[in-house]
């Protein structure tokens, strides 16, 4: 297990089908870098754009990727001796890279992207696609919030095989409940931030902006695809946050449904002591429609701090 200096924990392993076809052992030295409440379900993100839900299992003094791991193995056609790296986002997601026998990173299990025309029916279809992506994010949040496993206080003498069945049952019921809850997640999301006259907090009224708040998923700032599409925005590879403490550069990731995720949001939230009662006005600075900076204006309980 190692970190490349960005504070994000990561580990690697060599795939051996004899031991890792149905589950994958997570290195013991990695446990101290997991969150205080480890989610029972994690998300594996492939570099081809697809994702997999896997259960986190604990038995015989070890922690594994369990149910769902076999699907990842099959979809990526893993072969003995291939090298895998796992980059942890600090919450519940792992970016997984696969290195083949030629020692080069390979793209596997590529997600299909459907081209959509400009017709009215297509607009509805695109809305459905965008809503589906948002639902996935909300399902992840809902599963995470109910986690009870705490590696910081793990007593390995109390881990038994019985815990495996409990985790599987609970994780499955959580995912089913999340699917029901998220039939209305998209509409709730769009009406969630009710800050009155957010424009008054901008440094320049000509700048675009959007309003967000603190979520369970704090490691990245989500810019919704419809906002990006409406203003035909593009994002630089690295975007500067500006808050009352200064500047912070963070990587921006563009998704096929137009949404953009900007990393290091947790640093902004932590150093500004942002709570779920606060609203955050994000002022967009751009050049030729390329977004390079986001100014953060914090409104605590409807009142901007002095």
C-alpha positions in Angstrom: 0.0 0.0 0.0 1.3 3.4 -0.9 0.4 7.0 -1.7 2.0 9.1 -4.4 2.0 12.3 -2.3 -1.5 13.4 -2.9 -2.7 11.8 0.3 -4.9 9.3 -1.6 -4.3 5.8 -0.4 -3.7 3.1 -3.0 -2.7 -0.5 -3.3 -1.8 -3.0 -5.9 -2.1 -6.8 -6.4 -1.3 -9.5 -9.0 -4.4 -11.4 -10.2 -4.3 -15.1 -9.6 -7.5 -16.9 -10.6 -6.9 -19.7 -8.1 -7.3 -17.2 -5.2 -9.0 -14.2 -6.6 -11.8 -15.2 -8.9 -14.7 -14.9 -6.4 -13.2 -12.4 -3.9 -10.1 -10.2 -3.5 -8.1 -9.8 -0.3 -7.4 -6.2 0.7 -3.9 -5.8 2.3 -4.0 -5.6 6.1 -1.6 -2.6 6.0 -4.3 -0.7 4.1 -6.9 -0.8 6.8 -5.6 2.2 8.7 -6.2 4.3 5.6 -9.9 3.4 5.2 -12.6 5.7 6.6 -13.8 5.4 10.1 -17.0 4.0 8.9 -16.2 1.6 6.0 -19.2 1.2 3.6 -20.5 -2.3 3.3 -20.7 -1.7 -0.4 -18.0 -0.1 -2.5 -17.8 1.0 -6.1 -15.1 -0.1 -8.5 -14.5 2.3 -11.4 -12.8 0.9 -14.5 -10.8 3.1 -16.9 -13.3 2.1 -19.6 -16.0 4.1 -17.9 -18.0 1.2 -16.3 -18.5 0.6 -12.6 -19.3 -2.4 -10.4 -20.8 -2.6 -6.9 -19.0 -5.0 -4.6 -19.6 -6.0 -1.0 -17.0 -5.5 1.6 -16.6 -8.7 3.7 -14.7 -9.3 6.9 -13.8 -12.8 8.0 -10.8 -14.6 9.5 -9.1 -11.3 10.5 -9.1 -10.1 6.9 -11.2 -7.7 4.7 -12.2 -8.7 1.1 -14.0 -7.4 -1.9 -16.8 -10.0 -2.0 -20.1 -10.3 -3.8 -19.8 -8.5 -7.1 -16.0 -9.0 -7.5 -16.6 -12.0 -9.8 -18.6 -9.8 -12.2 -15.6 -7.4 -12.3 -13.3 -10.3 -13.1 -15.5 -11.6 -15.8 -16.3 -8.2 -17.5 -12.6 -7.3 -17.6 -11.5 -10.7 -18.7 -8.7 -10.8 -16.1 -5.9 -13.3 -16.7 -3.4 -14.8 -14.3 -0.4 -12.6 -13.7 -2.1 -9.3 -14.7 -1.3 -6.4 -12.4 -4.1 -4.3 -10.8 -3.8 -0.9 -9.0 -6.6 0.5 -6.8 -6.8 4.2 -6.0 -9.1 5.0 -3.1 -11.1 8.2 -3.1 -11.2 8.3 0.7 -14.8 7.3 0.9 -16.1 4.3 -1.0 -14.9 4.3 -4.5 -11.8 2.8 -6.1 -10.4 3.6 -9.5 -9.0 0.4 -10.8 -6.3 0.2 -13.5 -5.3 -3.0 -15.3 -1.8 -3.7 -16.6 -1.6 -6.6 -19.0 1.3 -9.0 -19.6 2.9 -6.4 -21.8 3.3 -4.2 -18.6 1.1 -1.5 -20.2 -2.2 -0.1 -18.8 -5.1 -1.5 -20.8 -8.7 -0.3 -21.2 -11.2 -3.0 -20.5 -15.0 -3.2 -20.3 -15.7 0.0 -22.2 -19.0 1.8 -21.4 -21.2 2.4 -24.4 -22.1 6.0 -25.1 -25.2 6.5 -27.2 -25.3 9.5 -29.6 -28.5 11.5 -29.3 -30.0 13.8 -32.0 -31.6 17.2 -31.5 -35.2 15.9 -31.6 -37.7 16.4 -28.8 -37.8 12.7 -28.1 -34.0 12.7 -27.9 -34.0 15.5 -25.4 -36.2 13.4 -23.1 -33.9 10.4 -23.6 -30.9 12.5 -22.7 -32.7 13.6 -19.6 -33.3 10.0 -18.7 -29.7 9.2 -19.2 -28.6 12.1 -17.0 -31.1 11.2 -14.3 -29.8 7.7 -14.3 -26.3 8.9 -13.7 -27.6 11.1 -10.8 -29.5 8.1 -9.3 -26.3 6.1 -9.3 -24.6 8.9 -7.3 -27.5 9.0 -4.8 -27.6 5.2 -4.4 -23.9 5.3 -3.5 -24.6 8.1 -1.0 -27.5 6.2 0.6 -25.5 3.0 1.0 -22.6 4.8 2.5 -24.6 6.6 5.1 -25.7 3.4 6.8 -22.3 1.9 7.2 -21.3 0.5 10.6 -17.9 -1.1 10.1 -15.1 0.9 11.7 -11.5 -0.2 10.8 -10.1 2.3 13.3 -11.6 0.3 16.2 -11.4 -3.1 14.5 -11.0 -6.0 17.0 -9.8 -8.8 14.8 -10.5 -11.4 17.5 -14.2 -10.7 17.1 -14.4 -11.2 13.3 -16.1 -14.4 12.4 -17.5 -16.1 9.3 -21.0 -15.2 10.5 -20.2 -11.5 9.8 -20.0 -12.4 6.1 -23.7 -13.4 5.9 -24.7 -10.3 7.8 -22.9 -8.0 5.5 -24.3 -9.7 2.4 -27.9 -9.5 3.7 -27.6 -5.9 4.8 -25.9 -4.6 1.7 -28.5 -6.3 -0.5 -31.4 -4.8 1.4 -29.7 -1.3 1.4 -29.3 -1.4 -2.4 -32.9 -2.4 -2.9 -34.1 0.4 -0.6 -31.9 2.9 -2.3 -33.4 2.0 -5.7 -36.9 2.7 -4.3 -35.8 6.0 -2.7 -34.2 7.2 -5.8 -37.3 7.1 -8.0 -37.7 10.7 -6.8 -34.1 11.6 -6.1 -33.6 13.7 -9.3 -36.6 16.0 -8.6 -35.5 16.4 -5.0 -32.0 17.3 -6.1 -33.2 20.1 -8.3 -35.3 21.6 -5.6 -32.8 21.0 -2.8 -30.9 24.3 -2.7 -33.4 27.1 -2.0 -31.0 30.0 -1.4 -32.8 33.2 -2.2 -31.1 35.6 -4.7 -27.7 33.8 -4.9 -26.5 36.3 -7.5 -26.0 38.9 -4.7 -23.0 36.9 -3.4 -21.2 37.0 -6.7 -18.1 39.2 -7.2 -19.2 39.8 -10.8 -22.9 39.5 -11.8 -22.0 38.6 -15.3 -20.4 35.3 -14.2 -22.3 32.0 -14.3 -22.9 30.3 -11.0 -24.7 27.4 -9.4 -25.6 26.6 -5.8 -24.8 23.4 -3.9 -24.5 22.1 -0.3 -22.6 19.5 1.7 -23.3 15.9 0.7 -22.1 12.6 2.1 -19.8 12.4 -1.0 -17.5 15.2 -0.1 -14.3 14.3 -2.0 -15.5 15.9 -5.3 -17.6 18.8 -6.4 -20.3 17.7 -8.9 -21.3 20.1 -11.7 -24.5 18.8 -13.2 -24.5 17.8 -16.9 -27.5 20.0 -17.8 -25.7 23.1 -16.4 -22.6 22.2 -18.5 -24.7 21.6 -21.6 -26.9 24.7 -21.3 -23.9 27.0 -21.3 -21.7 24.8 -23.6 -19.0 24.7 -21.0 -15.7 23.0 -21.1 -13.4 22.4 -18.2 -9.6 22.7 -18.0 -7.8 19.6 -16.8 -7.1 21.4 -13.5 -9.5 23.9 -12.0 -8.6 26.4 -9.3 -10.8 26.7 -6.3 -10.7 30.2 -4.6 -12.0 30.5 -1.1 -11.2 32.8 1.9 -8.0 30.8 2.5 -6.6 31.2 -1.0 -6.2 29.0 -4.1 -6.4 25.2 -4.5 -5.7 23.4 -7.8 -7.8 20.2 -8.4 -8.3 17.7 -11.2 -11.5 17.9 -13.2 -13.1 14.7 -14.7 -15.5 14.9 -17.6 -18.2 12.2 -17.9 -20.0 11.0 -21.0 -23.3 12.5 -19.7 -21.7 16.0 -19.6 -21.4 16.2 -15.8 -18.0 17.2 -14.4 -16.5 16.1 -11.1 -13.8 18.3 -9.5 -11.5 16.6 -6.9 -10.3 17.9 -3.5 -13.7 19.3 -2.6 -13.3 17.7 0.8 -10.3 20.1 1.5 -12.6 23.1 0.7 -15.3 21.7 3.0 -13.0 20.9 5.8 -11.0 24.1 6.0 -14.3 26.2 5.8 -16.1 24.0 8.4 -19.0 23.6 6.0 -22.1 21.9 7.4 -25.3 20.5 5.8 -27.1 23.7 6.9 -24.9 25.8 4.7 -25.3 26.8 1.1 -22.4 27.2 -1.3 -22.5 29.6 -4.3 -20.0 28.5 -6.9 -19.0 31.4 -9.2 -17.7 30.3 -12.5 -14.7 32.0 -14.1 -14.0 31.1 -17.7 -12.1 32.1 -20.8 -13.7 31.2 -24.2 -16.1 29.0 -22.3 -13.3 27.0 -20.8 -13.8 27.0 -17.0 -10.5 27.5 -15.1 -11.6 28.8 -11.7 -14.5 28.4 -9.2 -14.9 31.0 -6.5 -16.5 29.7 -3.3 -19.1 31.9 -1.5 -20.3 30.3 1.7 -23.7 31.2 3.1 -24.3 29.8 6.5 -27.9 29.0 7.3 -28.9 31.7 4.7 -26.5 34.3 6.0 -23.1 34.9 4.5 -20.2 35.0 7.0 -18.5 38.4 7.5 
